[in-house]
Amino acid sequence: MQIIYEYHDVSASERLEAMAKEKLENLSKKYDFVHRADVFFKTENRSDEENMFCDIRLSMPGPRIFVSSNAENFEAALSETIRDLEHQLRKVKEKLSAH
């Protein structure tokens, strides 16, 4: 799987990229139809503490999947995003196997 990282108002982080790569590779083993992931890390000015965002867009045959999560830190946002992606991928796989 090809993984592309983008940072908005955040410095690039090898540690975050390694975490994201590990989690995405685990997903790609289960869901081999996914061929590309675009990972976005960004911060926004918000009144609450959850101003760190992790967005992931997965490319595969058919429609793309996009998930965005925010938390107090990037690690928590990444974990929540991966959990939501897995839920959506499970639905896609069920539809594919039904045909």
C-alpha positions in Angstrom: 0.0 0.0 0.0 1.2 3.4 -0.9 1.0 5.9 2.0 1.3 9.7 1.5 1.6 12.0 4.5 0.7 15.7 4.6 1.1 18.1 7.5 -0.8 21.4 7.9 0.5 23.8 10.6 2.4 20.9 12.1 6.0 19.8 11.8 6.7 16.5 10.2 7.1 13.6 12.6 8.8 10.3 11.8 7.3 8.8 15.0 3.7 9.7 13.8 4.5 8.3 10.3 5.8 5.1 11.8 2.7 4.7 14.0 0.4 5.4 11.0 2.3 3.0 8.7 2.1 0.2 11.2 -1.6 0.6 11.8 -2.4 1.0 8.0 -0.3 -2.0 7.1 -2.3 -4.1 9.6 -5.5 -2.9 7.9 -4.1 -3.6 4.4 -3.4 -7.2 5.4 -7.0 -7.7 6.3 -8.4 -5.6 3.4 -6.1 -6.3 0.5 -8.2 -4.2 -1.9 -7.0 -0.9 -0.4 -4.1 0.4 -2.5 -3.4 3.9 -1.2 -3.8 6.0 1.9 -3.5 9.7 2.3 -2.8 10.7 5.9 -3.3 14.3 7.0 -2.2 15.7 10.4 -3.3 19.2 11.2 -4.1 21.5 14.1 -6.9 24.0 14.3 -7.7 26.8 16.7 -10.6 25.6 18.8 -12.1 26.6 22.2 -11.7 23.0 23.5 -8.6 21.0 24.0 -9.2 18.6 21.0 -7.5 20.7 18.4 -5.3 17.9 16.8 -6.8 16.3 13.8 -5.9 13.1 11.9 -7.7 12.6 8.5 -7.2 9.5 6.4 -8.5 8.9 2.9 -8.3 5.4 1.5 -8.3 4.7 -2.2 -9.6 1.4 -3.5 -11.9 0.1 -6.3 -15.2 2.0 -6.0 -15.7 5.0 -3.8 -13.0 6.3 -1.5 -13.3 6.2 2.3 -12.6 9.3 4.3 -12.4 9.5 8.1 -11.5 12.5 10.3 -11.0 12.5 14.0 -9.8 15.0 16.5 -8.3 14.6 20.0 -5.9 16.2 22.5 -3.0 14.6 20.8 -2.2 13.1 17.4 -1.8 9.5 18.7 -5.3 9.4 20.1 -6.7 11.0 16.9 -4.9 8.5 14.8 -6.2 5.5 16.8 -9.7 6.8 16.6 -9.4 7.3 12.9 -8.1 3.8 12.3 -10.9 2.3 14.4 -13.5 4.2 12.3 -11.7 3.1 9.1 -11.8 -0.5 10.1 -15.5 -0.3 10.8 -16.2 1.2 7.3 -13.8 -1.3 5.6 -15.7 -4.2 7.3 -18.9 -2.9 5.8 -17.3 -2.6 2.3 -15.9 -6.2 2.6 -19.3 -7.5 3.6 -20.9 -5.9 0.5 -18.2 -7.3 -1.8 -18.5 -10.8 -0.4 -22.3 -10.6 -0.8 -22.0 -10.3 -4.6 
